[in-house]
Amino acid sequence: MLPEFKIEFIIAILAVWNIIVLFMYGLDKQKAKQGSRRISEKTLLFAAFFMGGTGALFGMYLFRHKTKHLMFSITVPFLAILNITIFCVYIYLK
């Protein structure tokens, strides 16, 4: 059985993770402008998949990064909706 966590703790962890993912998108945009080594697209999508979809979505549009890539423009909004749905189902079932 999974340990019981307070909802405030889970919200705080998810908020911090999504802020980290948002900054990952900003850092990758900065690296793209400088022509230095980038964060892989696989890593960016992986971070979005693991409950970082909202941060990824905000990062895409805040930094105008990866918005013209079809893979990102479809996958990241889907992952954000999926992440929010998973969280809501968890709250409902708790």
C-alpha positions in Angstrom: 0.0 0.0 0.0 1.2 3.5 -0.8 2.0 5.9 2.0 -0.6 8.6 2.8 0.6 12.1 1.8 -1.2 15.4 2.6 -2.6 17.1 -0.4 -0.6 20.3 0.4 2.6 18.3 0.2 1.7 16.8 -3.2 0.7 20.2 -4.6 4.0 21.7 -3.4 6.1 19.0 -5.0 4.2 19.3 -8.2 4.5 23.1 -8.2 8.3 22.9 -7.7 8.6 20.2 -10.4 6.6 22.2 -12.9 8.7 25.3 -12.2 11.8 23.3 -12.8 10.4 22.0 -16.1 9.4 25.5 -17.1 13.0 26.7 -16.5 14.3 23.7 -18.5 12.5 25.0 -21.5 13.8 28.5 -20.9 17.4 27.2 -20.5 17.1 25.2 -23.7 15.9 28.3 -25.6 18.8 30.3 -24.2 21.2 27.6 -25.3 19.6 27.5 -28.7 20.3 31.2 -29.1 23.9 30.8 -28.0 24.5 27.8 -30.2 25.7 25.7 -27.2 24.9 22.2 -26.3 21.1 21.7 -25.9 18.7 19.7 -23.7 17.4 16.9 -25.9 13.9 16.9 -27.1 13.5 13.4 -25.5 14.4 14.9 -22.1 12.0 17.8 -22.5 9.1 15.5 -23.4 10.1 13.0 -20.7 10.0 15.8 -18.0 6.5 16.9 -19.3 5.3 13.3 -19.2 6.2 12.8 -15.6 3.7 15.4 -14.2 5.5 18.4 -15.7 3.1 19.0 -18.5 1.8 22.3 -17.2 5.3 23.7 -16.7 6.3 22.5 -20.1 3.2 24.2 -21.7 3.9 27.5 -19.9 7.6 27.2 -20.8 6.8 26.7 -24.5 4.7 29.8 -24.8 6.5 32.0 -22.3 9.8 31.5 -24.0 8.3 30.9 -27.5 10.2 27.6 -27.7 9.3 24.5 -29.7 5.9 26.0 -30.6 6.5 25.4 -34.3 7.4 21.7 -33.8 4.4 19.6 -34.5 5.5 16.9 -32.0 5.6 19.5 -29.2 2.5 21.5 -30.2 0.4 18.3 -30.0 2.2 16.3 -27.3 2.8 19.0 -24.6 -0.8 20.3 -24.4 -2.0 16.6 -24.3 0.4 15.8 -21.5 -0.7 18.9 -19.5 -4.3 17.8 -19.7 -3.3 14.2 -18.9 -1.3 15.4 -15.8 -4.1 17.6 -14.6 -6.6 14.7 -15.1 -4.4 12.3 -13.2 -4.1 14.8 -10.3 -7.9 15.4 -10.2 -8.6 11.7 -10.2 -6.1 11.2 -7.4 -7.9 13.9 -5.4 -11.3 12.5 -6.2 -10.4 8.9 -5.2 -8.6 10.0 -2.0 
